[in-house]
Amino acid sequence: MSFENDRKEILERLKIGKEMIYLSKEQCENIGLSTKEIIGLVETALSEHGKKNYDMPAKIGVHPQDKSFFHAMPAYLPKVKAVGMKWVGSYPDNEHEFALPQITGLLILNDVLSGLPIAVMDSVWITAMRTPAVSAIAAKKLHENAKTFGMYGCGVQGIEHVRYIQETLSELEEIYIYDIKEEAMDNLIESVEMKDGIKIIKGKSIKELAEKCEVLCSATVILKDPLAAVKDEWIRPGQTILACDLNTFFDPKTSKRADKYIVDSDTSHQLLDKQGYFPDGLPEIYCETGEIVANLKVGRESSDEIIVCSNIGMAVCDMVLARKIFDIALREKVGTILPL
Ligand SMILES: NC(=O)c1ccc[n+]([C@@H]2O[C@H](COP(=O)([O-])OP(=O)(O)OC[C@H]3O[C@@H](n4cnc5c(N)ncnc54)[C@H](O)[C@@H]3O)[C@@H](O)[C@H]2O)c1
């Protein structure tokens, strides 16, 4: 459909320039997108990113508190006619200080042709879904036959990662989980329905997961000083590491010596390096995750390669979901229409 016809369709239900839709977290969540649909949408965004059919600068940020940050994440993804920006905050101490989530935010979606805002929506659910979708897609591309998956961090992301990874790794037999909080592991086990034949196991230590799992994933905290909680000497040939928390949880030495260090966004990683998130320097980047998804670059070439894939989060993945949610909300009259 042309941009003009797409705009006409929106105009049938929304007076662009005079009003916009507000969607809460619950409304986004209840819009009815399945895990499979989300993976498909995010795959499109990654593939378009790999083919360079997008406009998305590195995410700039401000840092009001010691460990916190806000990122401004604008993107334009022509394939799905989506343009907008996510404004996301990360406050790692929120849970114990205020009983509030670590990751929060809002997303603005705009009309591509006139630029006017057409929606403002909570972005917590979108972030919680698109991040594990990226990891699950990357896992399939880089380690399709994995039988074991290890998840460090059993919060919002850990829970969704365990859910999503079961959709893409078809030979999976065991999922090990680890968190410093016992109750977070119990909550994950209670929250996620496991597919037949896949066992979920509470790990006793960080080392146990590193020893037992072919694919390892971390979603804990993002800090400028690496925790290096997964020791480099525990990592062996053939493993795939998917880091959602940048350079924090795995020993940076592993990324440096990996056969392939893949990142979702080269420019974002370069900027984060300048901001001090890679105190020992940014490893040499092999390619971007989207290039692997679009089959423009080869992923795993041998069974003993160590591959690290750092996905710090891209606004193109947020926009593809936001636009889908907007379309359904408009059609089904979900959300609150607000005057501009
Ligand atoms: N890459 C992305 O696109 C993306 C998107 C969203 C969140 N994140 C990052 O993922 C991480 C988790 O986000 P979330 O929303 O799930 O947060 P959350 O607070 O819900 O969960 C984090 C979990 O990690 C655990 N944890 C913290 N330190 C740990 C340690 N040293 N060892 C083991 N477990 C530890 C906590 O106990 C908690 O259960 C954050 O760093 C966040 O910035 C990345």
The ligand as a MOL file (V3000), in Angstrom:
LIG
                    3D

  0  0  0     0  0            999 V3000
M  V30 BEGIN CTAB
M  V30 COUNTS 44 48 0 0 0
M  V30 BEGIN ATOM
M  V30 1 N 19.1590 -5.1410 25.1530 0
M  V30 2 C 17.9460 -4.7030 25.2350 0
M  V30 3 O 17.3000 -4.4260 24.2460 0
M  V30 4 C 17.3370 -4.5870 26.5800 0
M  V30 5 C 15.9680 -4.3250 26.7360 0
M  V30 6 C 15.4180 -4.3060 28.0090 0
M  V30 7 C 16.2270 -4.5170 29.1090 0
M  V30 8 N 17.5570 -4.7290 28.9100 0 CHG=1
M  V30 9 C 18.4560 -4.9490 30.0270 0
M  V30 10 O 18.2050 -6.2400 30.5320 0
M  V30 11 C 18.4510 -6.2440 31.9280 0
M  V30 12 C 17.2700 -6.8360 32.6790 0
M  V30 13 O 16.1200 -6.0680 32.4630 0
M  V30 14 P 14.7610 -6.4930 33.1550 0
M  V30 15 O 13.7120 -5.5660 32.6770 0
M  V30 16 O 14.5810 -7.9570 33.0150 0 CHG=-1
M  V30 17 O 15.1250 -6.1650 34.6700 0
M  V30 18 P 14.5690 -6.8640 35.9900 0
M  V30 19 O 14.9550 -5.9430 37.0990 0
M  V30 20 O 13.1560 -7.2300 35.8370 0
M  V30 21 O 15.4150 -8.2170 36.1000 0
M  V30 22 C 16.7880 -8.2540 36.3050 0
M  V30 23 C 17.1040 -9.5430 37.0820 0
M  V30 24 O 18.5250 -9.7010 37.1030 0
M  V30 25 C 18.8640 -10.1860 38.3930 0
M  V30 26 N 20.2580 -9.8650 38.6570 0
M  V30 27 C 20.8040 -8.6440 38.8960 0
M  V30 28 N 22.1210 -8.7730 39.1180 0
M  V30 29 C 22.4160 -10.0920 39.0110 0
M  V30 30 C 23.5960 -10.8540 39.1410 0
M  V30 31 N 24.7540 -10.2770 39.4460 0
M  V30 32 N 23.5380 -12.1880 38.9640 0
M  V30 33 C 22.3540 -12.7890 38.6720 0
M  V30 34 N 21.1890 -12.1260 38.5530 0
M  V30 35 C 21.2300 -10.7940 38.7100 0
M  V30 36 C 17.9230 -9.4820 39.3410 0
M  V30 37 O 17.8370 -10.1370 40.5770 0
M  V30 38 C 16.6270 -9.4970 38.5390 0
M  V30 39 O 15.8460 -10.6220 38.8420 0
M  V30 40 C 18.7840 -4.8010 32.3050 0
M  V30 41 O 20.1800 -4.6400 32.3130 0
M  V30 42 C 18.2150 -4.0000 31.1850 0
M  V30 43 O 18.8890 -2.7670 31.0080 0
M  V30 44 C 18.1140 -4.7770 27.6870 0
M  V30 END ATOM
M  V30 BEGIN BOND
M  V30 1 1 1 2
M  V30 2 2 2 3
M  V30 3 1 2 4
M  V30 4 1 4 5
M  V30 5 2 4 44
M  V30 6 2 5 6
M  V30 7 1 6 7
M  V30 8 2 7 8
M  V30 9 1 8 9
M  V30 10 1 8 44
M  V30 11 1 9 10
M  V30 12 1 9 42
M  V30 13 1 10 11
M  V30 14 1 11 12
M  V30 15 1 11 40
M  V30 16 1 12 13
M  V30 17 1 13 14
M  V30 18 2 14 15
M  V30 19 1 14 16
M  V30 20 1 14 17
M  V30 21 1 17 18
M  V30 22 2 18 19
M  V30 23 1 18 20
M  V30 24 1 18 21
M  V30 25 1 21 22
M  V30 26 1 22 23
M  V30 27 1 23 24
M  V30 28 1 23 38
M  V30 29 1 24 25
M  V30 30 1 25 26
M  V30 31 1 25 36
M  V30 32 1 26 27
M  V30 33 1 26 35
M  V30 34 2 27 28
M  V30 35 1 28 29
M  V30 36 1 29 30
M  V30 37 2 29 35
M  V30 38 1 30 31
M  V30 39 2 30 32
M  V30 40 1 32 33
M  V30 41 2 33 34
M  V30 42 1 34 35
M  V30 43 1 36 37
M  V30 44 1 36 38
M  V30 45 1 38 39
M  V30 46 1 40 41
M  V30 47 1 40 42
M  V30 48 1 42 43
M  V30 END BOND
M  V30 END CTAB
M  END
